[in-house]
């Protein structure tokens, strides 16, 4: 297989094929994942390649999906459960919080619930109510879970493979708005999986998505490309060089990269589309204030969704952080 | 209403049934031994709680038949998933009773938890019915791997109101997993009687909706519980899927040591049911079969008392766990960076005087391990 140019859906699909092909303990289960290949086609072709024992269309019941996946993991399989849309995870929330997150702790570390819960999340795709939420902070708040979110096809492929091999339960947030936004060359084999000992960097480190030294913009998922676009505007209009940090791992946060970027740039902005209060941005901002206060020229700014339900889609672009709003938020931090 | 499976009579107007095929004399004695061990653990745990040596405790006194009978029907490779009401079931599979007692004493880590794979016994499940999908997942995984293992999960009548019960039943039914749903219908969910829990006449009828067989048994009869579970497991192993068992009994005791049933029920009713408790009933049955006498029973009871007394000593010899235990094993892949900061924060100050084991420590070592620094 040679390197190929893939979008995020295809990259995730490639990663799933690779993980299933290299380890017969990997199983995929969820609503409509087998025959249709998932409503977003992320699991397309897996049924043909690996058969109905390992690629399973389940009944429509998220507690059942996550709970059965936990049982499979306890037995020794490596299940990848798909939650069809962000808000559909809530019925499975209890299983994730009270069991997936605690099985390692509850078994002396010997039987972690080695599952991946894939959740296509976020707005911008003109969907009915409860198809556009960003619930990642709910999971980042739960000890025992890892929460990750790619923003590029190459990272998506690396991260899904790494998440499947990671012993801990991983909540894998997939930014559905940029599922097919662009293509990227994908390495022939995942690089993170082969780096030997220690945590896989794709599950534990942030990525510098754009270099810069005047302002650090932290984001993840679908808002990363918007931050890059805003940074380009800052460069051309204000001669400001903004560094964009793609967090990738929302728990644990890459404290060194975050604090390092804030210290070096002296000004920082956090961007996400989830509601503001108690969001990932609050944690990033707090970390920076705790660890780099004296390096700062301004308080850390935030451009986020709002403390209101994700709107009906006629107004979703008012709610979602836009390049204009990120630009304005950056200006506010720069002009403080 | 579905007929109740019963083997043990009352020695009077209710005649004994045939001992089912597959249970030899030694099995009946062993099952009796299990009942005694469970009972001894339970009574000792209540005493320990009263003495302030363990925390609040959920009793199962009177429900031993549903545990010992069902477990005895399982093969060693079968997985069982207890709720808190079956908290001590693991001791019948080799988990030290001291570990279970340590769990109730508030200890985690290597003291109070076990590796479920060691004995195929799931962790004590505190939330209601949420372990049922795990039992399904285990049996499903075994099926995918072409292994023989089945699974069994215990839960109460209240659990049948939970969504996870229905989702698990449905998954098991759709994927034909070899899973036994063993419902201990003791007719009470803390203060809520079964009549307020559901409008269905029986629990076993809920099996119909999932197109699986349901068996209703006398939950005070260990042999009936064994028989029903045996039938269910054979069916499951044959590839025909899950079975729902309703073990009809009564919660003779309070829900837990902090519960006062006088607030919500007439305790004379509980007294009436006490006559059916499984230990006395099994003992009398075995005497009618002439395979148990006073001497043998005394020996079994004494052996159980010794085992549990040793477990209590072991539990109380566990030193107060140190600070590290807060962060141990949360992540199998290693500690997040924030744990170092957390430990540093804790170590920078004096440890609260309140951090000490319950009750009087019986070992000179207790309380030492956990000192700051």
Interface residues (C-beta under 8 A of the other chain):
Chain A: X27 X53 X54 X56 X58 X59 X61 X63 X64 X66 X67 X68 X69 X70 X71 X72 X73 X74 X75 X76 X77 X79 X91 X94 X95 X98 X99 X103 X104 X105 X106 X107 X108 X109 X110 X111 X112 X114 X143 X144 X146 X166 X167 X168 X199 X251 X252 X255
Chain B: X79 X108 X109 X110 X113 X114 X115 X116 X117 X122 X123 X127 X130 X131 X132 X133 X134 X135 X136 X137 X138 X139 X140 X141 X142 X144 X145 X149 X151 X163 X164 X167 X168 X170 X171 X174 X175 X328 X329 X330 X331 X332 X333 X334 X336 X337 X338
